């Protein structure tokens, strides 16, 4: 009986591998985006307690949140795929850990959103949502 072994990643043709360079050309660009998202988080605190102040405030929060989570999605996806290429790669594990940690921090930060919106009186919320930029 012949025992077959799985080929190593290096033995597999490139056409059968993910091309992660389409997401980030190198790890330095990934790191720069990770730091950019991390630097954006403190700005989120200024919205806490102010979502019902004005349509502008609500819109700014939603725009900020979307930008944070789009950036986070990209850095997390890349790190996760890098880890899945080789689960023994400690650098890829560290990258995924950093992305997961940032995701937890971002999710924790925006956790005030739903409870705060629920405290806005319905009439006021309806008024805010009449803003053309929020529609």
Backbone as a chain_set.jsonl record, in Angstrom:
{"seq": "XXXXXXXXXXXXXXXXXXXXXXXXXXXXXXXXXXXXXXXXXXXXXXXXXXXXXXXXXXXXXXXXXXXXXXXXXXXXXXXXXXXXXXXXXXXXXXXXXXXXXXXXXXXXXXXXXXXXXXXXXXXXXXXXXXXXXXX", "coords": {"N": [[0.848, -1.171, 0.0], [0.572, 2.162, -0.878], [1.397, 5.116, 0.701], [0.045, 8.242, 0.549], [1.129, 11.604, 0.619], [0.138, 14.852, 1.533], [0.82, 17.602, -0.571], [3.258, 20.151, 0.108], [2.747, 23.651, 0.718], [4.508, 25.103, -0.864], [4.904, 23.361, -2.935], [2.655, 23.419, -4.435], [1.009, 24.675, -7.29], [0.931, 28.155, -8.108], [-1.451, 29.055, -9.235], [-3.422, 27.73, -7.905], [-3.583, 28.834, -5.446], [-4.573, 31.296, -2.99], [-4.479, 34.714, -3.908], [-3.275, 36.873, -2.068], [-2.134, 39.31, -2.379], [-3.824, 40.89, -3.755], [-5.374, 41.992, -1.856], [-3.652, 43.153, 0.106], [-0.512, 44.34, -0.811], [1.738, 43.867, 0.653], [2.904, 43.04, 3.989], [3.45, 45.343, 5.421], [1.731, 47.296, 4.433], [-0.673, 46.23, 5.31], [-0.254, 46.427, 8.077], [-0.142, 49.201, 8.342], [-2.797, 49.911, 7.744], [-4.1, 48.578, 9.825], [-3.151, 50.056, 12.017], [-4.214, 52.521, 11.322], [-6.987, 52.097, 11.599], [-7.019, 51.489, 14.336], [-6.227, 53.962, 15.365], [-8.442, 55.472, 14.785], [-10.395, 54.739, 16.599], [-10.571, 56.114, 19.213], [-11.942, 58.448, 18.506], [-14.584, 57.736, 18.341], [-15.711, 57.941, 20.857], [-16.586, 60.54, 21.195], [-19.144, 60.626, 20.228], [-20.785, 59.322, 21.96], [-23.645, 59.618, 23.901], [-24.594, 61.679, 22.38], [-26.008, 61.112, 20.091], [-28.671, 61.732, 19.548], [-28.645, 64.449, 19.383], [-28.524, 65.873, 16.954], [-29.291, 65.578, 13.438], [-26.985, 65.681, 11.995], [-25.022, 64.884, 13.847], [-25.769, 62.211, 14.292], [-25.486, 61.23, 11.683], [-22.728, 61.655, 11.294], [-21.686, 59.869, 13.188], [-22.598, 57.389, 12.125], [-21.283, 57.371, 9.669], [-18.608, 57.419, 10.508], [-18.562, 54.971, 11.94], [-19.069, 53.135, 9.874], [-16.774, 53.48, 8.28], [-14.762, 52.659, 10.071], [-15.461, 49.93, 10.503], [-15.379, 48.902, 7.901], [-12.665, 49.185, 7.293], [-11.653, 47.565, 9.305], [-12.762, 45.104, 8.597], [-11.323, 44.526, 6.272], [-8.606, 44.336, 7.201], [-8.91, 42.241, 8.989], [-9.823, 40.135, 7.354], [-7.603, 39.717, 5.637], [-5.597, 38.976, 7.516], [-6.754, 36.685, 8.6], [-6.953, 34.978, 6.36], [-4.253, 34.763, 5.771], [-3.409, 33.319, 8.037], [-4.815, 30.945, 7.62], [-3.504, 29.964, 5.435], [-1.282, 28.745, 6.487], [-1.355, 27.256, 9.379], [0.652, 26.955, 11.214], [2.246, 29.13, 11.084], [3.567, 31.509, 12.97], [3.726, 34.278, 12.833], [1.548, 34.939, 11.204], [-0.471, 34.034, 12.878], [-0.195, 35.857, 14.955], [-0.872, 38.204, 13.621], [-3.573, 37.73, 13.026], [-4.529, 37.567, 15.626], [-4.081, 40.208, 16.463], [-5.837, 41.571, 14.777], [-8.281, 40.465, 15.601], [-8.354, 41.341, 18.248], [-8.532, 44.092, 17.859], [-11.014, 44.167, 16.617], [-12.685, 43.387, 18.706], [-12.289, 45.543, 20.442], [-13.348, 47.643, 18.888], [-16.02, 46.808, 18.578], [-16.849, 46.801, 21.234], [-16.615, 49.505, 21.802], [-18.623, 50.69, 20.172], [-20.872, 49.698, 21.292], [-22.677, 51.235, 22.668], [-24.454, 52.285, 20.886], [-27.067, 51.068, 20.029], [-28.57, 50.946, 22.549], [-28.586, 53.697, 23.124], [-29.887, 54.889, 20.923], [-32.379, 53.78, 21.282], [-33.264, 55.23, 23.444], [-33.902, 57.667, 22.439], [-36.61, 59.741, 21.942], [-39.429, 58.657, 20.039], [-40.673, 60.491, 18.291], [-38.678, 62.437, 18.023], [-36.629, 60.924, 16.881], [-37.827, 60.244, 14.459], [-37.941, 62.787, 13.359], [-35.179, 63.351, 13.096], [-34.516, 61.477, 11.173], [-35.598, 62.501, 8.904], [-33.79, 63.985, 7.642], [-32.165, 64.468, 4.589], [-29.66, 63.274, 4.087], [-29.573, 61.161, 5.809], [-31.515, 59.493, 4.972]], "CA": [[0.0, 0.0, 0.0], [1.313, 3.409, -0.976], [0.847, 6.197, 1.524], [0.191, 9.535, -0.121], [1.257, 12.768, 1.494], [-0.311, 16.114, 0.965], [1.948, 18.444, -0.968], [3.447, 21.368, 0.899], [2.27, 24.851, 0.026], [5.511, 25.462, -1.869], [4.806, 22.408, -4.04], [1.39, 23.65, -5.143], [1.106, 25.746, -8.287], [0.355, 29.433, -7.667], [-2.82, 29.236, -9.728], [-4.33, 27.088, -6.959], [-3.442, 29.508, -4.146], [-5.126, 32.647, -2.883], [-3.562, 35.807, -4.207], [-3.569, 37.873, -1.042], [-1.597, 40.607, -2.811], [-4.956, 41.692, -4.232], [-5.9, 42.691, -0.676], [-2.501, 43.963, 0.518], [0.695, 43.934, -1.539], [2.736, 43.385, 1.621], [2.471, 43.12, 5.38], [3.585, 46.725, 5.901], [0.486, 47.995, 4.091], [-1.661, 45.698, 6.245], [0.046, 47.014, 9.383], [-0.522, 50.618, 8.279], [-4.26, 49.987, 7.851], [-4.439, 48.178, 11.196], [-2.875, 51.219, 12.871], [-5.171, 53.58, 10.956], [-8.254, 51.769, 12.26], [-6.793, 51.633, 15.782], [-6.166, 55.398, 15.663], [-9.784, 56.039, 14.619], [-11.308, 54.337, 17.668], [-10.872, 57.12, 20.248], [-12.886, 59.44, 17.982], [-15.941, 57.245, 18.558], [-16.207, 58.352, 22.179], [-17.242, 61.864, 21.146], [-20.54, 60.464, 19.835], [-21.548, 58.745, 23.076], [-24.517, 60.589, 24.557], [-24.919, 62.795, 21.478], [-26.617, 60.649, 18.841], [-29.956, 62.396, 19.335], [-28.485, 65.908, 19.361], [-28.834, 66.418, 15.633], [-29.142, 64.639, 12.325], [-25.564, 65.742, 11.65], [-24.297, 64.056, 14.814], [-26.1, 60.821, 13.996], [-24.857, 60.909, 10.401], [-21.277, 61.566, 11.493], [-21.401, 58.604, 13.863], [-22.807, 56.28, 11.201], [-20.2, 57.432, 8.684], [-17.397, 56.985, 11.221], [-18.679, 53.539, 12.232], [-18.919, 52.403, 8.615], [-15.364, 53.542, 7.889], [-14.014, 51.813, 11.003], [-15.728, 48.509, 10.294], [-14.886, 48.509, 6.579], [-11.221, 49.012, 7.447], [-11.456, 46.399, 10.163], [-13.081, 43.91, 7.807], [-10.219, 44.269, 5.343], [-7.426, 43.854, 7.918], [-9.23, 40.933, 9.57], [-9.869, 39.159, 6.271], [-6.234, 39.418, 5.217], [-4.916, 38.242, 8.586], [-7.379, 35.378, 8.719], [-6.536, 34.172, 5.214], [-2.82, 34.454, 5.962], [-3.297, 32.242, 9.011], [-5.329, 29.716, 7.022], [-2.502, 29.433, 4.515], [-0.375, 27.881, 7.249], [-1.688, 27.446, 10.79], [1.866, 26.913, 12.029], [2.945, 30.411, 10.907], [3.33, 32.307, 14.179], [3.501, 35.674, 12.456], [0.159, 35.023, 10.743], [-1.305, 33.895, 14.077], [-0.13, 37.141, 15.668], [-1.636, 39.175, 12.831], [-4.992, 37.463, 13.241], [-4.81, 37.956, 17.003], [-4.151, 41.674, 16.517], [-7.075, 41.978, 14.107], [-9.4, 40.079, 16.474], [-8.334, 42.24, 19.402], [-9.048, 45.38, 17.398], [-12.45, 43.987, 16.374], [-13.344, 43.395, 20.02], [-12.246, 46.928, 20.934], [-14.291, 48.447, 18.103], [-17.38, 46.375, 18.92], [-17.119, 47.279, 22.588], [-16.773, 50.958, 21.734], [-19.892, 51.096, 19.563], [-21.986, 49.006, 21.954], [-23.626, 52.217, 23.195], [-25.323, 52.776, 19.821], [-28.467, 50.606, 20.097], [-29.272, 51.449, 23.736], [-28.765, 55.15, 23.065], [-30.923, 55.189, 19.932], [-33.663, 53.395, 21.878], [-33.688, 56.249, 24.411], [-34.348, 58.867, 21.716], [-38.062, 59.671, 21.739], [-39.79, 58.263, 18.674], [-40.929, 61.686, 17.485], [-37.373, 63.057, 17.734], [-35.921, 60.044, 15.955], [-38.476, 60.431, 13.16], [-37.492, 64.099, 12.893], [-33.778, 63.214, 12.665], [-34.437, 60.644, 9.972], [-36.085, 63.257, 7.761], [-32.61, 64.572, 7.006], [-31.917, 63.772, 3.315], [-28.431, 62.493, 4.12], [-29.799, 59.968, 6.607], [-32.487, 58.625, 4.301]], "C": [[0.899, 1.242, 0.0], [0.612, 4.468, -0.142], [1.116, 7.509, 0.812], [0.305, 10.638, 0.925], [0.719, 13.988, 0.771], [0.902, 16.925, 0.556], [2.068, 19.646, -0.023], [2.94, 22.55, 0.082], [3.218, 25.238, -1.102], [5.428, 24.557, -3.104], [3.545, 22.598, -4.881], [1.569, 24.818, -6.11], [0.388, 27.003, -7.778], [-1.097, 29.61, -8.108], [-3.859, 28.588, -8.814], [-4.282, 27.73, -5.571], [-4.174, 30.844, -4.174], [-4.06, 33.649, -3.266], [-3.886, 36.942, -3.242], [-3.002, 39.248, -1.385], [-2.697, 41.49, -3.388], [-5.603, 42.458, -3.076], [-4.844, 43.663, -0.161], [-1.273, 43.441, -0.205], [1.776, 43.398, -0.604], [2.207, 43.613, 3.037], [2.562, 44.538, 5.933], [2.319, 47.53, 5.603], [-0.649, 47.524, 4.999], [-1.489, 46.363, 7.615], [-0.375, 48.488, 9.424], [-2.035, 50.777, 8.414], [-4.739, 49.578, 9.243], [-4.265, 49.365, 12.138], [-3.835, 52.366, 12.578], [-6.518, 53.338, 11.653], [-8.117, 51.955, 13.765], [-6.821, 53.119, 16.183], [-7.54, 56.064, 15.553], [-10.683, 55.778, 15.828], [-11.585, 55.416, 18.707], [-11.887, 58.177, 19.792], [-14.338, 59.028, 18.245], [-16.55, 57.681, 19.874], [-16.956, 59.681, 22.133], [-18.723, 61.764, 20.784], [-21.415, 59.949, 20.972], [-22.351, 59.849, 23.773], [-24.974, 61.719, 23.658], [-25.614, 62.366, 20.191], [-27.93, 61.348, 18.532], [-29.865, 63.906, 19.272], [-28.914, 66.525, 18.044], [-28.694, 65.316, 14.586], [-27.676, 64.565, 11.922], [-24.749, 64.84, 12.573], [-24.531, 62.573, 14.544], [-25.436, 60.375, 12.702], [-23.344, 60.761, 10.543], [-20.896, 60.263, 12.186], [-21.509, 57.441, 12.88], [-21.72, 56.222, 10.131], [-18.894, 56.946, 9.303], [-17.426, 55.474, 11.459], [-18.471, 52.7, 10.973], [-17.459, 52.368, 8.172], [-14.504, 52.641, 8.779], [-14.211, 50.34, 10.664], [-15.363, 48.032, 8.894], [-13.371, 48.284, 6.637], [-10.901, 47.771, 8.253], [-11.718, 45.106, 9.398], [-11.916, 43.535, 6.883], [-8.993, 43.723, 6.076], [-7.682, 42.479, 8.528], [-9.229, 39.847, 8.496], [-8.461, 38.742, 5.859], [-5.51, 38.574, 6.265], [-5.464, 36.822, 8.716], [-6.95, 34.459, 7.57], [-5.057, 33.811, 5.307], [-2.639, 33.314, 6.954], [-3.747, 30.919, 8.403], [-4.387, 29.134, 5.969], [-1.594, 28.429, 5.223], [-0.615, 28.148, 8.73], [-0.471, 27.409, 11.708], [2.656, 28.223, 11.948], [2.607, 31.33, 12.082], [3.079, 33.773, 13.865], [2.054, 35.869, 11.994], [-0.807, 34.885, 11.92], [-1.341, 35.21, 14.851], [-0.93, 38.217, 14.938], [-3.136, 38.98, 13.06], [-5.388, 37.858, 14.662], [-4.953, 39.462, 17.146], [-5.443, 42.176, 15.89], [-8.292, 41.639, 14.973], [-9.494, 40.999, 17.677], [-8.904, 43.607, 19.03], [-10.553, 45.302, 17.142], [-13.222, 44.016, 17.682], [-13.396, 44.821, 20.561], [-13.264, 47.8, 20.199], [-15.731, 48.089, 18.457], [-17.782, 46.857, 20.308], [-17.401, 48.779, 22.566], [-18.141, 51.357, 21.208], [-21.104, 50.438, 20.226], [-23.014, 49.975, 22.54], [-24.696, 52.583, 22.168], [-26.784, 52.359, 20.0], [-29.173, 51.097, 21.358], [-29.534, 52.959, 23.674], [-29.856, 55.531, 22.066], [-32.296, 54.846, 20.503], [-34.159, 54.407, 22.907], [-34.149, 57.54, 23.729], [-35.857, 58.739, 21.515], [-38.401, 59.444, 20.264], [-40.007, 59.475, 17.764], [-39.62, 62.366, 17.08], [-36.598, 62.216, 16.72], [-36.503, 60.186, 14.55], [-38.032, 61.749, 12.535], [-36.061, 64.03, 12.358], [-33.682, 62.477, 11.33], [-35.031, 61.317, 8.733], [-34.944, 63.932, 7.009], [-32.289, 63.79, 5.735], [-30.665, 62.885, 3.344], [-28.564, 61.229, 4.98], [-30.789, 59.002, 5.945], [-31.736, 57.588, 3.527]], "O": [[1.851, 1.345, 0.774], [-0.594, 4.686, -0.26], [2.261, 7.847, 0.509], [-0.341, 10.598, 1.972], [0.839, 14.121, -0.447], [1.91, 16.933, 1.263], [1.081, 20.087, 0.565], [2.734, 22.431, -1.126], [2.776, 25.653, -2.173], [5.84, 24.953, -4.193], [3.407, 21.98, -5.937], [2.203, 25.82, -5.781], [-0.637, 26.913, -7.102], [-1.881, 30.254, -7.411], [-5.051, 28.869, -8.939], [-4.882, 27.214, -4.628], [-4.369, 31.443, -5.232], [-2.879, 33.455, -2.982], [-4.662, 37.845, -3.555], [-3.353, 40.24, -0.747], [-2.524, 42.704, -3.498], [-6.295, 43.453, -3.294], [-5.111, 44.855, -0.009], [-1.019, 42.236, -0.214], [2.615, 42.589, -1.0], [1.198, 44.289, 3.243], [1.805, 44.889, 6.838], [1.888, 48.344, 6.419], [-1.49, 48.324, 5.41], [-2.46, 46.805, 8.228], [-0.904, 48.957, 10.432], [-2.506, 51.672, 9.116], [-5.678, 50.167, 9.777], [-5.136, 49.642, 12.963], [-4.226, 53.099, 13.486], [-7.108, 54.257, 12.222], [-9.006, 52.52, 14.402], [-7.377, 53.476, 17.221], [-7.772, 57.108, 16.162], [-11.636, 56.522, 16.056], [-12.747, 55.621, 19.059], [-12.61, 58.736, 20.617], [-15.216, 59.883, 18.357], [-17.771, 57.781, 19.994], [-17.856, 59.919, 22.939], [-19.478, 62.71, 21.007], [-22.634, 60.118, 20.953], [-21.803, 60.874, 24.178], [-25.669, 62.628, 24.112], [-25.789, 63.183, 19.288], [-28.266, 61.536, 17.363], [-30.883, 64.584, 19.126], [-29.579, 67.56, 18.014], [-28.071, 64.28, 14.817], [-27.184, 63.499, 11.55], [-23.874, 64.109, 12.108], [-23.592, 61.777, 14.566], [-24.888, 59.276, 12.627], [-22.751, 59.845, 9.974], [-19.907, 59.625, 11.824], [-20.611, 56.602, 12.81], [-21.29, 55.138, 9.737], [-18.166, 56.159, 8.698], [-16.439, 54.781, 11.212], [-17.781, 51.681, 11.003], [-16.969, 51.327, 7.734], [-13.619, 51.942, 8.287], [-13.242, 49.59, 10.55], [-15.062, 46.852, 8.717], [-12.863, 47.305, 6.09], [-9.987, 47.017, 7.919], [-10.978, 44.132, 9.539], [-11.579, 42.359, 6.742], [-8.395, 42.747, 5.623], [-6.778, 41.645, 8.581], [-8.69, 38.761, 8.71], [-8.166, 37.552, 5.747], [-4.882, 37.57, 5.93], [-4.706, 35.873, 8.918], [-6.622, 33.293, 7.794], [-4.656, 32.699, 4.966], [-1.806, 32.434, 6.738], [-3.127, 29.884, 8.645], [-4.464, 27.948, 5.65], [-1.193, 27.414, 4.654], [-0.137, 29.145, 9.272], [-0.567, 27.799, 12.871], [3.634, 28.399, 12.675], [1.5, 31.86, 12.172], [2.305, 34.435, 14.555], [1.414, 36.856, 12.355], [-1.844, 35.547, 11.953], [-2.393, 35.623, 15.34], [-1.589, 39.043, 15.569], [-3.874, 39.944, 13.263], [-6.462, 38.42, 14.876], [-5.833, 39.945, 17.859], [-6.073, 43.098, 16.409], [-9.226, 42.434, 15.067], [-10.588, 41.392, 18.08], [-9.665, 44.201, 19.795], [-11.283, 46.254, 17.418], [-14.3, 44.606, 17.754], [-14.424, 45.257, 21.078], [-13.96, 48.603, 20.821], [-16.569, 48.976, 18.616], [-18.921, 47.27, 20.526], [-18.318, 49.258, 23.234], [-18.761, 52.274, 21.746], [-22.233, 50.606, 19.765], [-24.122, 49.557, 22.876], [-25.736, 53.131, 22.532], [-27.654, 53.222, 20.114], [-30.283, 51.621, 21.259], [-30.58, 53.433, 24.119], [-30.667, 56.413, 22.349], [-33.271, 55.548, 20.236], [-35.35, 54.439, 23.214], [-34.726, 58.411, 24.38], [-36.328, 57.738, 20.976], [-37.743, 59.974, 19.369], [-39.576, 59.48, 16.611], [-39.469, 62.814, 15.944], [-35.981, 62.758, 15.802], [-35.763, 60.241, 13.568], [-37.778, 61.822, 11.332], [-35.762, 64.582, 11.299], [-32.867, 62.819, 10.473], [-34.971, 60.761, 7.636], [-35.115, 64.39, 5.879], [-32.154, 62.567, 5.789], [-30.633, 61.847, 2.683], [-27.737, 60.324, 4.874], [-30.878, 57.835, 6.326], [-32.346, 56.74, 2.876]]}, "num_chains": 1, "name": "protein.A"}
